[in-house]
Amino acid sequence: MYASTMTQGVYLNVPRTDWKLLQELINRFGWQSETREDMLDEFLQTRPSVTDLTEEDIMNEVRAVRYAK
């Protein structure tokens, strides 16, 4: 496996009919692939389901960063 510093991330638009063929090629070369849906699912799973911040807390943080000197 390549070190992460030696890899290049690429985004391709591939017709669904060709995805299976491309996936086979990816597997043969030992590359990794994930769809946009996979990435979104992974992101959503890492998000907290309950936040302790109110909308006012969030706005106060935004103001503090935006208007900080």
Sequence and secondary structure as in RCSB ss.txt:
>XXXX:A:sequence
MYASTMTQGVYLNVPRTDWKLLQELINRFGWQSETREDMLDEFLQTRPSVTDLTEEDIMNEVRAVRYAK
>XXXX:A:secstr
   GGG         HHHHHHHHHHHHHHT     HHHHHHHHHHHS SS S  HHHHHHHHHHHHT  
